[in-house]
Each structure stands twice: as C-alpha cells, then as structure tokens.
C-alpha cells in the first residue's frame, strides 16, 4: 500500500514539475496587471489585445503557414524515405540510418549555420522560402524515426499477399502499408509541426529582413519586455494542441476497436 502511494506521489510530482510553468502562464493570461509577479484581478483584455496586435498576428500567420507546410511536406518525404530505408539491406541500411541520426544529434546551431551557408552558396535570398526549406530538412529525420518502428511492427507479408491477389504495388502501398503505419505517420507529422512552431535557432539564421515567426518575435520582445498578450497567445496554442491530441487519440482508439484489437 505504501509502495503504491509512493509511486503515485512520485508520478504526481513529476507531472507537477513539468506542467507548473504552463499552469502559471495560463493563470497570468487572465491577470489584469502587466506585472508577471503581481495578481491584479481577472480580465480577458489580453485576449482582446492579442487580436489587435498586427505584429504578433503577422508572426503567428508566418508560424502557422511554415509549420503546416513543412509538416505536410516533411511527412510525405519522410514516409517514403522510411519505406526506402526499411527495404534496404546490409551495410547500406546501417549507413543511411546513421546519416539520418546525425541531424537529430547535431546541435541546432550547427544545422542552422550549415543551411544558411548552403542558401548563400546557392545565391538564394533569405526569407520565407528559405525558412520553410530549413524547417523541412530539420523535420524529416524525426518523421523517419517515428515511422520506422511501425514498419518493423508490421507484418511484412501483407503487401506481398495483396500483390499476389492482384493489387498493384501502389495500390498495396495505399491500401495496406499506409493504414498499417498511419499512427507513426500521424506521430511524425505532429512532431514536425511542434518542432517547427517551437524552433528558434533554425528560423533565426535562415530568415530574411521583415520575415519573422513567433519565436523570433518573442525573442526580440525580450529585450524591451514581453507583452502580456504573449501569455494569452501561448494559452490558446496550448489548448488548441491539447484538443488536437485528444481528437487524434480518440480516433485512434475508435479505429482499434473497429479493427477488433
């Protein structure tokens, strides 16, 4: 009984440590005072001010545009790359896997500067396009690593059986393989989306004048004081992602139940 209570207390303390800053941020998004250390009463004015701030709305638009675009593109590329790596054999598979691990283990600053040098070498003007390309290349390895375990869990004879029954390779891929690895694809897409929204270093080194996402905008605000509207924006983003995850988990559970698992 004591051991069970200790485990629950330990788990509770871990989650409290992880989510206490977010809880405080959400609470102070309703604070009437601009001070982050003084409670001035309940208010919704920062949520109203948020939709009047052109700078933040423009940065939010760039952030969502790049995050959605990069997550979709990197998920498509990463899915086909994971299929290719999975079907490789021998030393070539090990080499490609290790090459895929490098961007994940590499410090962000190295990746950011390397991409910036590449864009300069190719004489590409830094801006929204180069930021998008850098986010795609940064996210692809994470998508691959999310999908590969699902490919290993999949019965490798399913696609062969489908083709033996007359299915074309593309039809077998679309109707057999993709549904089997869909949880990994969704996980990879969500990870790419989250990494893109969260990223600062890659964005900072590969953007041009006048193009900024939320991380760059908030960093520039830190010198003169972060506006309380950022608390409201962060709260809305947290709630939106939480709802999205709950919907995806619900749909996954329903699919498993319908499949008889």
C-alpha positions as MATLAB code, in Angstrom:
seq = 'XXXXXXXXXXXXXXXXXXXXXXXXXXXXXXXXXXXXXXXXXXXXXXXXXXXXXXXXXXXXXXXXXXXXXXXXXXXXXXXXXXXXXXXXXXXXXXXXXXXXXXXXXXXXXXXXXXXXXXXXXXXXXXXXXXXXXXXXXXXXXXXXXXXXXXXXXXXXXXXXXXXXXXXXXXXXXXXXXXXXXXXXXXXXXXXXXXXXXXXXXXXXXXXXXXXXXXXXXXXXXXXXXXXXXXXXXXXXXXXXXXXXXXXXXXXXXXXXXXXXX';
ca = [
       0.000    0.000    0.000;
       2.829    2.385    0.929;
       4.746    1.445   -2.200;
       1.690    2.146   -4.381;
       1.159    5.526   -2.699;
       4.848    6.397   -3.203;
       4.639    5.617   -6.915;
       1.555    7.790   -7.322;
       3.122   10.640   -5.363;
       6.304   10.390   -7.424;
       4.296   10.462  -10.682;
       2.250   13.419   -9.454;
       5.383   15.386   -8.547;
       6.911   14.711  -11.957;
       3.832   15.978  -13.798;
       3.570   18.937  -11.419;
       7.173   19.866  -12.187;
       6.508   19.595  -15.941;
       3.220   21.475  -16.073;
       3.505   24.021  -13.239;
       5.069   26.677  -15.527;
       2.259   26.204  -18.068;
      -0.380   26.449  -15.342;
       1.170   29.705  -14.108;
       1.315   31.059  -17.670;
      -2.366   30.236  -18.241;
      -3.343   31.856  -14.922;
      -1.427   35.060  -15.704;
      -3.013   35.292  -19.148;
      -6.109   36.404  -17.187;
      -4.153   38.794  -14.951;
      -5.286   42.410  -15.091;
      -1.792   43.618  -14.211;
       1.100   43.827  -16.679;
       3.429   42.606  -13.956;
       4.165   38.877  -14.016;
       4.642   38.843  -10.252;
       1.510   40.643   -9.083;
      -2.094   39.471   -9.429;
      -4.289   42.425  -10.383;
      -7.607   40.682  -10.816;
      -9.336   38.651  -13.508;
      -9.594   40.057  -17.037;
      -9.923   38.993  -20.673;
      -8.388   42.168  -22.086;
      -5.135   40.486  -23.146;
      -7.097   38.119  -25.383;
      -8.811   41.137  -26.928;
      -5.483   42.964  -27.320;
      -3.978   39.860  -28.934;
      -6.248   40.147  -31.986;
      -5.418   43.859  -32.293;
      -1.629   43.406  -32.338;
      -0.609   43.384  -36.010;
       2.994   42.361  -35.300;
       2.052   39.248  -33.344;
      -0.719   38.272  -35.771;
       1.688   38.550  -38.699;
       4.263   36.419  -36.842;
       1.532   33.910  -35.941;
       0.460   33.710  -39.592;
       4.062   33.035  -40.698;
       4.478   30.458  -37.930;
       1.307   28.521  -38.791;
       1.979   28.741  -42.540;
       5.509   27.381  -42.195;
       4.569   24.781  -39.564;
       1.670   23.346  -41.576;
       3.554   23.422  -44.892;
       6.784   21.972  -43.505;
       4.989   19.251  -41.516;
       2.975   18.110  -44.552;
       5.953   18.114  -46.917;
       8.374   16.547  -44.420;
       5.806   13.872  -43.513;
       5.355   12.897  -47.177;
       9.095   12.838  -47.839;
       9.826   11.127  -44.518;
       7.227    8.414  -45.160;
       8.733    7.419  -48.498;
      12.251    7.719  -47.072;
      11.308    5.423  -44.161;
       9.869    2.876  -46.635;
      13.078    3.019  -48.634;
      15.293    2.612  -45.570;
      13.154   -0.259  -44.276;
      13.566   -2.185  -47.534;
      17.335   -1.661  -47.654;
      19.683   -4.452  -46.631;
      23.104   -4.837  -45.080;
      25.702   -2.130  -44.612;
      23.910    0.398  -46.819;
      20.929    0.395  -44.430;
      23.195    0.995  -41.415;
      24.994    3.845  -43.177;
      21.747    5.590  -44.171;
      20.292    5.124  -40.664;
      23.376    6.667  -39.082;
      23.232    9.556  -41.551;
      19.611   10.077  -40.510;
      20.606   10.161  -36.828;
      23.180   12.923  -37.403;
      20.728   15.847  -37.835;
      18.876   14.695  -34.705;
      22.038   14.514  -32.589;
      23.653   17.548  -34.198;
      23.334   20.835  -32.265;
      20.716   23.118  -33.802;
      23.249   25.909  -34.220;
      25.409   23.719  -36.492;
      22.426   22.735  -38.631;
      21.221   26.348  -38.805;
      24.577   27.786  -39.875;
      25.130   24.946  -42.371;
      21.787   25.610  -44.029;
      22.457   29.347  -44.100;
      25.830   28.763  -45.805;
      24.157   26.446  -48.335;
      21.492   29.025  -49.180;
      24.159   31.706  -49.556;
      26.209   29.402  -51.796;
      23.147   28.760  -53.973;
      22.520   32.540  -54.032;
      19.023   32.131  -52.598;
      17.557   35.232  -50.989;
      16.849   34.570  -47.330;
      13.184   34.887  -46.452;
      10.022   32.850  -46.017;
      11.097   30.305  -48.654;
      14.466   29.537  -47.079;
      12.874   29.317  -43.635;
      10.390   26.783  -44.988;
      13.152   24.729  -46.650;
      15.212   24.731  -43.459;
      12.234   23.562  -41.384;
      11.531   20.743  -43.850;
      15.119   19.480  -43.798;
      15.198   19.797  -39.992;
      11.950   17.804  -39.518;
      12.424   14.918  -41.978;
      14.754   12.818  -39.735;
      12.243   12.965  -36.870;
       9.440   11.797  -39.182;
      11.573    8.888  -40.384;
      12.380    7.849  -36.814;
       8.657    7.956  -35.947;
       7.630    5.723  -38.853;
      10.407    3.106  -38.831;
       9.199    1.372  -35.612;
       5.718    0.953  -37.126;
       7.236   -0.582  -40.242;
       9.151   -3.059  -38.079;
       5.937   -3.987  -36.238;
       4.038   -4.507  -39.500;
       3.665   -7.982  -40.993;
       5.976   -7.722  -43.983;
       3.993  -10.369  -45.896;
       0.793   -8.270  -46.012;
       1.862   -6.254  -49.053;
       3.153   -9.382  -50.786;
      -0.168  -11.121  -50.169;
      -2.065   -8.131  -51.562;
       0.045   -8.133  -54.739;
      -0.358  -11.897  -55.088;
      -4.124  -11.270  -55.100;
      -3.784   -8.813  -57.975;
      -3.075   -5.466  -56.300;
      -0.563   -3.159  -57.925;
       2.409   -2.024  -55.797;
       0.931    1.475  -55.497;
      -2.493    0.097  -54.526;
      -0.874   -2.177  -51.920;
       1.045    0.813  -50.572;
      -2.093    2.958  -50.381;
      -4.498    0.356  -49.019;
      -2.280   -1.962  -46.964;
       1.013   -0.399  -45.892;
      -0.094    3.205  -45.264;
      -3.046    2.229  -42.996;
      -0.738   -0.076  -41.008;
       1.820    2.640  -40.323;
      -0.661    5.525  -40.044;
      -0.097    6.002  -36.244;
       3.609    6.522  -36.951;
       2.831    8.946  -39.785;
       0.495   10.961  -37.544;
       3.097   10.997  -34.764;
       5.795   12.125  -37.188;
       3.553   14.852  -38.607;
       2.658   16.150  -35.150;
       6.309   16.096  -34.111;
       7.301   18.013  -37.247;
       4.520   20.535  -36.614;
       5.549   21.018  -32.978;
       9.259   21.304  -33.803;
       8.514   23.920  -36.456;
       6.422   26.066  -34.114;
       8.967   25.737  -31.319;
      12.129   26.292  -33.352;
      14.134   29.487  -32.962;
      17.740   28.839  -33.982;
      16.982   27.339  -37.405;
      14.486   30.121  -38.119;
      16.720   32.939  -36.898;
      19.657   32.052  -39.160;
      17.590   31.302  -42.261;
      15.102   34.152  -42.435;
      15.335   37.486  -44.173;
      14.569   41.070  -43.258;
      10.938   41.620  -42.304;
      10.095   37.892  -42.070;
       9.675   36.570  -38.528;
       7.834   33.772  -36.799;
       6.642   33.756  -33.187;
       9.920   32.559  -31.681;
      11.880   35.356  -33.370;
       9.239   37.946  -32.460;
       9.158   36.893  -28.806;
      12.968   36.900  -28.691;
      13.049   40.467  -29.997;
      10.441   41.449  -27.376;
      12.548   40.019  -24.548;
      14.913   42.991  -24.725;
      12.189   45.538  -24.067;
       9.807   43.332  -22.064;
       7.450   40.616  -23.214;
       3.870   41.767  -23.671;
       1.168   40.046  -21.576;
      -0.641   39.173  -24.829;
       2.023   36.503  -25.323;
       0.572   34.692  -22.291;
      -2.842   34.741  -23.966;
      -1.389   33.516  -27.265;
       0.541   30.716  -25.551;
      -2.606   29.637  -23.704;
      -4.608   29.448  -26.923;
      -1.853   27.465  -28.648;
      -1.559   25.040  -25.723;
      -5.323   24.451  -25.578;
      -5.513   24.008  -29.364;
      -2.734   21.402  -29.409;
      -4.267   19.633  -26.405;
      -7.654   19.403  -28.154;
      -5.950   18.180  -31.340;
      -4.133   15.424  -29.455;
      -7.333   14.350  -27.679;
      -9.184   14.137  -31.012;
      -6.387   12.087  -32.602;
      -6.208    9.726  -29.615;
      -9.998    9.293  -29.695;
      -9.978    8.495  -33.409;
      -7.087    6.053  -32.924;
      -8.950    4.247  -30.124;
     -12.096    4.041  -32.270;
     -10.115    2.616  -35.202;
      -8.517   -0.004  -32.945;
     -11.906   -1.008  -31.552;
     -13.413   -1.240  -35.037;
     -10.455   -3.364  -36.106;
     -11.125   -5.782  -33.277;
      -7.944   -5.111  -31.294;
];
